[in-house]
Every structure is written in C-alpha cells, then in structure tokens.
Amino acid sequence: MVGDGINDAPALMQSDVGIAFGSGADIAIDSADVIILNQRLAAVLDAYEVSRYSYRKIIQNVSLAFLFNGIGIPLRPRDWFTRYGAMVAMATS
C-alpha cells in the first residue's frame, strides 16, 4: 500500500508492506514500513529493487554460512581441520 494521508494510515498499518512519502501526514509516516523522502513516485520501484537485492544477499550469506559450517564441523573432530584453519575459514566466510 502506498499512501501519504491521514485516511491512508489504517490501510498502511494493515498491509504487508506500507510505503509513505516523507511529506505526508505524520500518522501515515508512523504507520508505514518504508518511508520515501522525495516526491518521486518512481522511488517506489527503486525501493522494490533495493529490497529484492538485499533479500538475495541475505539468502546468499545464510547459504554460505550453512555450507561452511556443514563442511567444517564434521571435519574438526577428525583433526582434518585445525583450530587455526577454522579461524581462517570463518574470517573468509
């Protein structure tokens, strides 16, 4: 939901993602999840692209963390992976 008026505040609160413009009513800004500071409507699409990129990076980082831990934890008890090797692997992950 995108809105900036007093009458939009309940819908912004109920929606999955509420977007308000910074020049709108204070109650709409408080109700929104995302606040766009300029008056460009195209900024809504920019915010959408930034959120998609951020979500992809989060999934990538979590997947790599599970991969490193899934490989490193079983190797450690067999002494195939030293304590220092684990520190290096953690730093590179």
Phi and psi in radians as a Rosetta constraint file:
Dihedral C 1 N 2 CA 2 C 2 CIRCULARHARMONIC -2.057 0.35
Dihedral N 2 CA 2 C 2 N 3 CIRCULARHARMONIC 2.206 0.35
Dihedral C 2 N 3 CA 3 C 3 CIRCULARHARMONIC -2.868 0.35
Dihedral N 3 CA 3 C 3 N 4 CIRCULARHARMONIC 2.884 0.35
Dihedral C 3 N 4 CA 4 C 4 CIRCULARHARMONIC -2.497 0.35
Dihedral N 4 CA 4 C 4 N 5 CIRCULARHARMONIC 0.154 0.35
Dihedral C 4 N 5 CA 5 C 5 CIRCULARHARMONIC -1.878 0.35
Dihedral N 5 CA 5 C 5 N 6 CIRCULARHARMONIC 3.031 0.35
Dihedral C 5 N 6 CA 6 C 6 CIRCULARHARMONIC -1.123 0.35
Dihedral N 6 CA 6 C 6 N 7 CIRCULARHARMONIC -0.675 0.35
Dihedral C 6 N 7 CA 7 C 7 CIRCULARHARMONIC -1.275 0.35
Dihedral N 7 CA 7 C 7 N 8 CIRCULARHARMONIC -0.224 0.35
Dihedral C 7 N 8 CA 8 C 8 CIRCULARHARMONIC -1.528 0.35
Dihedral N 8 CA 8 C 8 N 9 CIRCULARHARMONIC -0.255 0.35
Dihedral C 8 N 9 CA 9 C 9 CIRCULARHARMONIC -1.022 0.35
Dihedral N 9 CA 9 C 9 N 10 CIRCULARHARMONIC -0.792 0.35
Dihedral C 9 N 10 CA 10 C 10 CIRCULARHARMONIC -1.095 0.35
Dihedral N 10 CA 10 C 10 N 11 CIRCULARHARMONIC -0.663 0.35
Dihedral C 10 N 11 CA 11 C 11 CIRCULARHARMONIC -1.212 0.35
Dihedral N 11 CA 11 C 11 N 12 CIRCULARHARMONIC -0.641 0.35
Dihedral C 11 N 12 CA 12 C 12 CIRCULARHARMONIC -1.114 0.35
Dihedral N 12 CA 12 C 12 N 13 CIRCULARHARMONIC -0.646 0.35
Dihedral C 12 N 13 CA 13 C 13 CIRCULARHARMONIC -1.245 0.35
Dihedral N 13 CA 13 C 13 N 14 CIRCULARHARMONIC -0.624 0.35
Dihedral C 13 N 14 CA 14 C 14 CIRCULARHARMONIC -1.404 0.35
Dihedral N 14 CA 14 C 14 N 15 CIRCULARHARMONIC -0.412 0.35
Dihedral C 14 N 15 CA 15 C 15 CIRCULARHARMONIC -1.278 0.35
Dihedral N 15 CA 15 C 15 N 16 CIRCULARHARMONIC 2.825 0.35
Dihedral C 15 N 16 CA 16 C 16 CIRCULARHARMONIC -1.147 0.35
Dihedral N 16 CA 16 C 16 N 17 CIRCULARHARMONIC -0.775 0.35
Dihedral C 16 N 17 CA 17 C 17 CIRCULARHARMONIC -2.330 0.35
Dihedral N 17 CA 17 C 17 N 18 CIRCULARHARMONIC 2.054 0.35
Dihedral C 17 N 18 CA 18 C 18 CIRCULARHARMONIC -1.818 0.35
Dihedral N 18 CA 18 C 18 N 19 CIRCULARHARMONIC 2.285 0.35
Dihedral C 18 N 19 CA 19 C 19 CIRCULARHARMONIC -2.129 0.35
Dihedral N 19 CA 19 C 19 N 20 CIRCULARHARMONIC 2.214 0.35
Dihedral C 19 N 20 CA 20 C 20 CIRCULARHARMONIC -2.196 0.35
Dihedral N 20 CA 20 C 20 N 21 CIRCULARHARMONIC 2.707 0.35
Dihedral C 20 N 21 CA 21 C 21 CIRCULARHARMONIC -1.621 0.35
Dihedral N 21 CA 21 C 21 N 22 CIRCULARHARMONIC 2.528 0.35
Dihedral C 21 N 22 CA 22 C 22 CIRCULARHARMONIC -1.110 0.35
Dihedral N 22 CA 22 C 22 N 23 CIRCULARHARMONIC -0.381 0.35
Dihedral C 22 N 23 CA 23 C 23 CIRCULARHARMONIC -1.577 0.35
Dihedral N 23 CA 23 C 23 N 24 CIRCULARHARMONIC 0.074 0.35
Dihedral C 23 N 24 CA 24 C 24 CIRCULARHARMONIC -1.434 0.35
Dihedral N 24 CA 24 C 24 N 25 CIRCULARHARMONIC -2.982 0.35
Dihedral C 24 N 25 CA 25 C 25 CIRCULARHARMONIC -1.155 0.35
Dihedral N 25 CA 25 C 25 N 26 CIRCULARHARMONIC 2.569 0.35
Dihedral C 25 N 26 CA 26 C 26 CIRCULARHARMONIC -1.076 0.35
Dihedral N 26 CA 26 C 26 N 27 CIRCULARHARMONIC -0.628 0.35
Dihedral C 26 N 27 CA 27 C 27 CIRCULARHARMONIC -1.210 0.35
Dihedral N 27 CA 27 C 27 N 28 CIRCULARHARMONIC -0.570 0.35
Dihedral C 27 N 28 CA 28 C 28 CIRCULARHARMONIC -1.199 0.35
Dihedral N 28 CA 28 C 28 N 29 CIRCULARHARMONIC -0.689 0.35
Dihedral C 28 N 29 CA 29 C 29 CIRCULARHARMONIC -1.147 0.35
Dihedral N 29 CA 29 C 29 N 30 CIRCULARHARMONIC -0.701 0.35
Dihedral C 29 N 30 CA 30 C 30 CIRCULARHARMONIC -1.193 0.35
Dihedral N 30 CA 30 C 30 N 31 CIRCULARHARMONIC -0.490 0.35
Dihedral C 30 N 31 CA 31 C 31 CIRCULARHARMONIC -1.466 0.35
Dihedral N 31 CA 31 C 31 N 32 CIRCULARHARMONIC -0.350 0.35
Dihedral C 31 N 32 CA 32 C 32 CIRCULARHARMONIC -1.446 0.35
Dihedral N 32 CA 32 C 32 N 33 CIRCULARHARMONIC 2.698 0.35
Dihedral C 32 N 33 CA 33 C 33 CIRCULARHARMONIC -1.506 0.35
Dihedral N 33 CA 33 C 33 N 34 CIRCULARHARMONIC -0.615 0.35
Dihedral C 33 N 34 CA 34 C 34 CIRCULARHARMONIC -2.152 0.35
Dihedral N 34 CA 34 C 34 N 35 CIRCULARHARMONIC 2.371 0.35
Dihedral C 34 N 35 CA 35 C 35 CIRCULARHARMONIC -2.108 0.35
Dihedral N 35 CA 35 C 35 N 36 CIRCULARHARMONIC 2.152 0.35
Dihedral C 35 N 36 CA 36 C 36 CIRCULARHARMONIC -1.730 0.35
Dihedral N 36 CA 36 C 36 N 37 CIRCULARHARMONIC 2.154 0.35
Dihedral C 36 N 37 CA 37 C 37 CIRCULARHARMONIC -1.425 0.35
Dihedral N 37 CA 37 C 37 N 38 CIRCULARHARMONIC -0.368 0.35
Dihedral C 37 N 38 CA 38 C 38 CIRCULARHARMONIC -1.752 0.35
Dihedral N 38 CA 38 C 38 N 39 CIRCULARHARMONIC -3.122 0.35
Dihedral C 38 N 39 CA 39 C 39 CIRCULARHARMONIC -1.753 0.35
Dihedral N 39 CA 39 C 39 N 40 CIRCULARHARMONIC 0.135 0.35
Dihedral C 39 N 40 CA 40 C 40 CIRCULARHARMONIC -1.389 0.35
Dihedral N 40 CA 40 C 40 N 41 CIRCULARHARMONIC 2.207 0.35
Dihedral C 40 N 41 CA 41 C 41 CIRCULARHARMONIC -1.224 0.35
Dihedral N 41 CA 41 C 41 N 42 CIRCULARHARMONIC -0.470 0.35
Dihedral C 41 N 42 CA 42 C 42 CIRCULARHARMONIC -1.147 0.35
Dihedral N 42 CA 42 C 42 N 43 CIRCULARHARMONIC -0.301 0.35
Dihedral C 42 N 43 CA 43 C 43 CIRCULARHARMONIC -1.160 0.35
Dihedral N 43 CA 43 C 43 N 44 CIRCULARHARMONIC -0.373 0.35
Dihedral C 43 N 44 CA 44 C 44 CIRCULARHARMONIC -1.120 0.35
Dihedral N 44 CA 44 C 44 N 45 CIRCULARHARMONIC -0.746 0.35
Dihedral C 44 N 45 CA 45 C 45 CIRCULARHARMONIC -1.174 0.35
Dihedral N 45 CA 45 C 45 N 46 CIRCULARHARMONIC -0.630 0.35
Dihedral C 45 N 46 CA 46 C 46 CIRCULARHARMONIC -1.103 0.35
Dihedral N 46 CA 46 C 46 N 47 CIRCULARHARMONIC -0.745 0.35
Dihedral C 46 N 47 CA 47 C 47 CIRCULARHARMONIC -1.105 0.35
Dihedral N 47 CA 47 C 47 N 48 CIRCULARHARMONIC -0.655 0.35
Dihedral C 47 N 48 CA 48 C 48 CIRCULARHARMONIC -1.111 0.35
Dihedral N 48 CA 48 C 48 N 49 CIRCULARHARMONIC -0.769 0.35
Dihedral C 48 N 49 CA 49 C 49 CIRCULARHARMONIC -1.151 0.35
Dihedral N 49 CA 49 C 49 N 50 CIRCULARHARMONIC -0.699 0.35
Dihedral C 49 N 50 CA 50 C 50 CIRCULARHARMONIC -1.103 0.35
Dihedral N 50 CA 50 C 50 N 51 CIRCULARHARMONIC -0.709 0.35
Dihedral C 50 N 51 CA 51 C 51 CIRCULARHARMONIC -1.189 0.35
Dihedral N 51 CA 51 C 51 N 52 CIRCULARHARMONIC -0.670 0.35
Dihedral C 51 N 52 CA 52 C 52 CIRCULARHARMONIC -1.122 0.35
Dihedral N 52 CA 52 C 52 N 53 CIRCULARHARMONIC -0.747 0.35
Dihedral C 52 N 53 CA 53 C 53 CIRCULARHARMONIC -1.105 0.35
Dihedral N 53 CA 53 C 53 N 54 CIRCULARHARMONIC -0.752 0.35
Dihedral C 53 N 54 CA 54 C 54 CIRCULARHARMONIC -1.104 0.35
Dihedral N 54 CA 54 C 54 N 55 CIRCULARHARMONIC -0.732 0.35
Dihedral C 54 N 55 CA 55 C 55 CIRCULARHARMONIC -1.108 0.35
Dihedral N 55 CA 55 C 55 N 56 CIRCULARHARMONIC -0.721 0.35
Dihedral C 55 N 56 CA 56 C 56 CIRCULARHARMONIC -1.087 0.35
Dihedral N 56 CA 56 C 56 N 57 CIRCULARHARMONIC -0.703 0.35
Dihedral C 56 N 57 CA 57 C 57 CIRCULARHARMONIC -1.158 0.35
Dihedral N 57 CA 57 C 57 N 58 CIRCULARHARMONIC -0.670 0.35
Dihedral C 57 N 58 CA 58 C 58 CIRCULARHARMONIC -1.099 0.35
Dihedral N 58 CA 58 C 58 N 59 CIRCULARHARMONIC -0.813 0.35
Dihedral C 58 N 59 CA 59 C 59 CIRCULARHARMONIC -1.084 0.35
Dihedral N 59 CA 59 C 59 N 60 CIRCULARHARMONIC -0.719 0.35
Dihedral C 59 N 60 CA 60 C 60 CIRCULARHARMONIC -1.094 0.35
Dihedral N 60 CA 60 C 60 N 61 CIRCULARHARMONIC -0.795 0.35
Dihedral C 60 N 61 CA 61 C 61 CIRCULARHARMONIC -1.164 0.35
Dihedral N 61 CA 61 C 61 N 62 CIRCULARHARMONIC -0.711 0.35
Dihedral C 61 N 62 CA 62 C 62 CIRCULARHARMONIC -1.167 0.35
Dihedral N 62 CA 62 C 62 N 63 CIRCULARHARMONIC -0.703 0.35
Dihedral C 62 N 63 CA 63 C 63 CIRCULARHARMONIC -1.097 0.35
Dihedral N 63 CA 63 C 63 N 64 CIRCULARHARMONIC -0.766 0.35
Dihedral C 63 N 64 CA 64 C 64 CIRCULARHARMONIC -1.153 0.35
Dihedral N 64 CA 64 C 64 N 65 CIRCULARHARMONIC -0.638 0.35
Dihedral C 64 N 65 CA 65 C 65 CIRCULARHARMONIC -1.121 0.35
Dihedral N 65 CA 65 C 65 N 66 CIRCULARHARMONIC -0.759 0.35
Dihedral C 65 N 66 CA 66 C 66 CIRCULARHARMONIC -1.124 0.35
Dihedral N 66 CA 66 C 66 N 67 CIRCULARHARMONIC -0.644 0.35
Dihedral C 66 N 67 CA 67 C 67 CIRCULARHARMONIC -1.133 0.35
Dihedral N 67 CA 67 C 67 N 68 CIRCULARHARMONIC -0.861 0.35
Dihedral C 67 N 68 CA 68 C 68 CIRCULARHARMONIC -1.058 0.35
Dihedral N 68 CA 68 C 68 N 69 CIRCULARHARMONIC -0.794 0.35
Dihedral C 68 N 69 CA 69 C 69 CIRCULARHARMONIC -1.225 0.35
Dihedral N 69 CA 69 C 69 N 70 CIRCULARHARMONIC -0.614 0.35
Dihedral C 69 N 70 CA 70 C 70 CIRCULARHARMONIC -1.158 0.35
Dihedral N 70 CA 70 C 70 N 71 CIRCULARHARMONIC -0.515 0.35
Dihedral C 70 N 71 CA 71 C 71 CIRCULARHARMONIC -1.539 0.35
Dihedral N 71 CA 71 C 71 N 72 CIRCULARHARMONIC -0.753 0.35
Dihedral C 71 N 72 CA 72 C 72 CIRCULARHARMONIC -1.282 0.35
Dihedral N 72 CA 72 C 72 N 73 CIRCULARHARMONIC -0.676 0.35
Dihedral C 72 N 73 CA 73 C 73 CIRCULARHARMONIC -1.139 0.35
Dihedral N 73 CA 73 C 73 N 74 CIRCULARHARMONIC -0.782 0.35
Dihedral C 73 N 74 CA 74 C 74 CIRCULARHARMONIC -1.177 0.35
Dihedral N 74 CA 74 C 74 N 75 CIRCULARHARMONIC -0.464 0.35
Dihedral C 74 N 75 CA 75 C 75 CIRCULARHARMONIC -1.383 0.35
Dihedral N 75 CA 75 C 75 N 76 CIRCULARHARMONIC -0.449 0.35
Dihedral C 75 N 76 CA 76 C 76 CIRCULARHARMONIC -1.112 0.35
Dihedral N 76 CA 76 C 76 N 77 CIRCULARHARMONIC -0.812 0.35
Dihedral C 76 N 77 CA 77 C 77 CIRCULARHARMONIC -1.127 0.35
Dihedral N 77 CA 77 C 77 N 78 CIRCULARHARMONIC -0.394 0.35
Dihedral C 77 N 78 CA 78 C 78 CIRCULARHARMONIC -1.541 0.35
Dihedral N 78 CA 78 C 78 N 79 CIRCULARHARMONIC 0.087 0.35
Dihedral C 78 N 79 CA 79 C 79 CIRCULARHARMONIC 1.049 0.35
Dihedral N 79 CA 79 C 79 N 80 CIRCULARHARMONIC 0.457 0.35
Dihedral C 79 N 80 CA 80 C 80 CIRCULARHARMONIC -1.477 0.35
Dihedral N 80 CA 80 C 80 N 81 CIRCULARHARMONIC -0.260 0.35
Dihedral C 80 N 81 CA 81 C 81 CIRCULARHARMONIC -2.305 0.35
Dihedral N 81 CA 81 C 81 N 82 CIRCULARHARMONIC 1.954 0.35
Dihedral C 81 N 82 CA 82 C 82 CIRCULARHARMONIC -1.323 0.35
Dihedral N 82 CA 82 C 82 N 83 CIRCULARHARMONIC 2.976 0.35
Dihedral C 82 N 83 CA 83 C 83 CIRCULARHARMONIC -1.074 0.35
Dihedral N 83 CA 83 C 83 N 84 CIRCULARHARMONIC -0.667 0.35
Dihedral C 83 N 84 CA 84 C 84 CIRCULARHARMONIC -1.296 0.35
Dihedral N 84 CA 84 C 84 N 85 CIRCULARHARMONIC -0.599 0.35
Dihedral C 84 N 85 CA 85 C 85 CIRCULARHARMONIC -1.126 0.35
Dihedral N 85 CA 85 C 85 N 86 CIRCULARHARMONIC -0.629 0.35
Dihedral C 85 N 86 CA 86 C 86 CIRCULARHARMONIC -1.159 0.35
Dihedral N 86 CA 86 C 86 N 87 CIRCULARHARMONIC -0.658 0.35
Dihedral C 86 N 87 CA 87 C 87 CIRCULARHARMONIC -1.144 0.35
Dihedral N 87 CA 87 C 87 N 88 CIRCULARHARMONIC -0.723 0.35
Dihedral C 87 N 88 CA 88 C 88 CIRCULARHARMONIC -1.162 0.35
Dihedral N 88 CA 88 C 88 N 89 CIRCULARHARMONIC -0.741 0.35
Dihedral C 88 N 89 CA 89 C 89 CIRCULARHARMONIC -1.119 0.35
Dihedral N 89 CA 89 C 89 N 90 CIRCULARHARMONIC -0.686 0.35
Dihedral C 89 N 90 CA 90 C 90 CIRCULARHARMONIC -1.164 0.35
Dihedral N 90 CA 90 C 90 N 91 CIRCULARHARMONIC -0.692 0.35
Dihedral C 90 N 91 CA 91 C 91 CIRCULARHARMONIC -1.184 0.35
Dihedral N 91 CA 91 C 91 N 92 CIRCULARHARMONIC -0.649 0.35
Dihedral C 91 N 92 CA 92 C 92 CIRCULARHARMONIC -1.348 0.35
Dihedral N 92 CA 92 C 92 N 93 CIRCULARHARMONIC -0.371 0.35
